Amino acid sequence: MTLWIDFWDRPNAIYADQRNLEAHFDRITQDLMPHLPSGGTVLDFGCGEALGAGAMARACGQVLLFDGAPSVRRKLAARLGGQPRVRVLDEAALAAQPAGSVDLVTVVSVLQYIAKDDLPGLLARWRDLLAPGGRLMLADVVATGTPMLRDVRSQLEFAARHGFLMAALGGIVRMALSDYRRVRQQVGFSTYTPGELSAVLERSGFTVERLPANIGPTPHRFTLVGRPA
């Protein structure tokens, strides 16, 4: 996962422009709202820019943000440092978070950057953090066998709806010329079938439910919710 963290720790072309970034997080935030625990604590693992953190914190009790890229954490701390219900965690703070202190762990569009061998260890960490009745949400999971053109089409349809189609076309070209493809080929890109990921969760002590619709702007991906058995 180190090379992927290095990728996210420097400027990249994942988002075509600011409108793309805002629309992406607006959609995720809207989709998450019905699932937020009233008065509870949410850990957003692999949170990225987390543009919806403030709105999420107002809907629940507290939002904890963790991202593996140090530059992302610094930007989050600078932007959100004045919000008492939002905390940005580094590795040490995440490790020190008490067991049973989190009501919902969200992991949105992150699993593809985690090696499959590393996932059981993370599942154990997340399970330990969950309070009784807590939930783990693995969202925007890339399904095995998804053609790249399907992702591209989905991105362009989303861009057309939100007014950044030309920027998205340019962004696809920039991505093709960036080191994203090199890193993906070098360290891998994890994909799952719903059944495969459900089995991994069950072996890690969760009961599993698949949501009817994905969390996020990519409708052909999927979301699973795990509860400690």
N, C-alpha and C positions, 0 to 999 in steps of 0.2 A: 504493500500500500504506500510505501515511502515515495515512489516515483509519482504516484497520483497526487499525493500531498504536495510534492514539489511543483507539480503542474498547477494546482490551484493556488499555490503560494505566490505566483507571479502573474502578470497581466496575461489574459487569454481572450479568445474570440468566442467563448461559449454564448454570450448574449450579443445579439446584433447591435443593439443600441440601448439607451436608457429606457425607452418605451418597452422594449422586449423584457428587460429586467423587471420593470414595474408590473407589466401584465402577467409575467410568470409568477411572481410572488403574490399578486392580487388573487390569482386563481387558486393557488395553494391555500392561502389564508381563508378564502371563502369556503373551500371544500373542507377544511379542517374545523371550522367553527362549530358545526353540529356535534362534533366528537370531543370538544374540550370539556374537561371536568370543572363544573362550577365551583369556584373557591379552591381548586386544586392546583397542583404543581405539574408543569409540563417540561420535559427535557426534549429539546430539539437537537438531535445528534446529527452532525454534518449539516449544520444550518445554513451555510453560505451567508449571503448578505442579509437574510432574515428581515426583509422589509416589513413583514407583517407582525413582528414581535410585539410591538406596542399594542396593536389591536387584539392580539391573542391574550396578552397580559390583562387587558381590561375585561376580557370575557371569562378568564379564570382567575386564579389567585397569583401565580408567579410563573414566569417563563425562564428556564435555564437554557442558555445557548452554548453549544460546543461545536467547534470546527477544528479539524486537525491542522489547518494552515495558519501559522502564526500571523501572517499579514492580514488575513480575514478577521482573526480575533481582535487585532489592534484596531481595525476600522470599526468593528462592532462596538468595542469599548468606547471609542471616541464619539460615536454617534448616539449610543444608548446609555452612556454612563450616568445621565441624569434621571433615568427612569427607575424608581425604587423597586418596581415589580419585575424588572428584567435584570438577570445576571449573566455575564459572559464568563464561562469557565475555561481555564486551561487544563492541561492533562492532570496536574496535581490537584486542582480543585475538583475535577470530575472524580478522581480516585478517592477523594476525601468525602464525597457526598454520601450521607448516611444511607444504609440499607433501609428499604421500605419508605423512602421519603418522596417518591415520585408517583404521580397518579397516571401519567401518560407519557410514554417515550415515543416520539415520532422520528422516523428515519425515512426521509423523503428523497427519492432519486439518488440514493447513496450506495445501495448494495452492489451495483455494477462495478464500483471502484474498490470493493473489498474482496480479497481472495477467498474462495470458498472454504479453504482450510482454516481461515481466521474467523469465520462467522460463528461457529459454536462458542468460542471463547467470548465473543461480544454478546451473544445471546445470554450467556450465563451472567455477565456483568449487568445487562439491562434487567434481567429477571430479578437479580438481587436488589436492584434499586426500586422495583415496583412495590407500592403499598398494597395491602389486601384489597382486592377488587381492581387493581391497576391493569393497564393495557399497554401492549406494545404494538405500534402500527408501522408496518413495513410497506411503504407506499411508492408508487411510480416504479415498480419493479419491471425490468426489461425481460420480456418473455423469450425463452429459448426459441430460436428459429425466426425471429422477427426480421424481415428484410430491411436493409438500411433505407431503401426507398420509401418504405412505409413511415419510418421516422421522419424522413425529409418531407414527405407529403403532409404529415401531421403538423410539423413546424410551420410550413408555408400556409396551411389553412388557418392556424392560430394567428400567424402574422397578418394575414388578410383581414381577419375579424377585428384585429386590434390596431390596425393602421401602421404597420411597419414592414409591409411586404418587400419593398425594395431593399430596405436595410437587411432583411432576412436573407434575401438572395445573395447579397454581398457577404453576409456573415457565413453562409455555407461555403463560399469560395475561400474565405479566409481560414475557416476551419480545416478545409481540405489541404491547405498549404501550411498549416500549423503543425506543431509536434504532438498534437492530440492523437493522431493516427499512429505515430511512432511509439508513444507511450502505451497505447492500447495493444499494439502488436507485441511489445516487449514484456509487459507485465500482465496482460490479460484484461478481460472485460467480462464480469460474471453475469450470467443469465440463468434463469430458472423457469421451469414450468410451475404452475400453481401447485400441482401435486408434489413436485420435488421439494419446493420450499416449505410446504405444509409439513412434509415428513421431517425436515430438518428442525422445524419448530417443535414438533411433537417429541422428537428425541431429546430436545432441550427442556422439556417439561412444560410445554404450553398446549392449551387447546386452541384451535384455529378456526377462524371465520374469514371467508372472503367477502369483501364489500362488493355490492352490486356494481358500483362505478369506481373507477380509479380516482385517487387523490392527485390532482395536478392536471396540466394541460394536454396530456398525451392519453387519449381515451383507450388505445389498444394495449396499454400497460395495465398492471393490476396491483391491488392493495390487499394485504392480509392483516388481520388483527389477531394477536395472540394474547391469551390470558393464562397466567400461571395455573397449572392444573392442581 
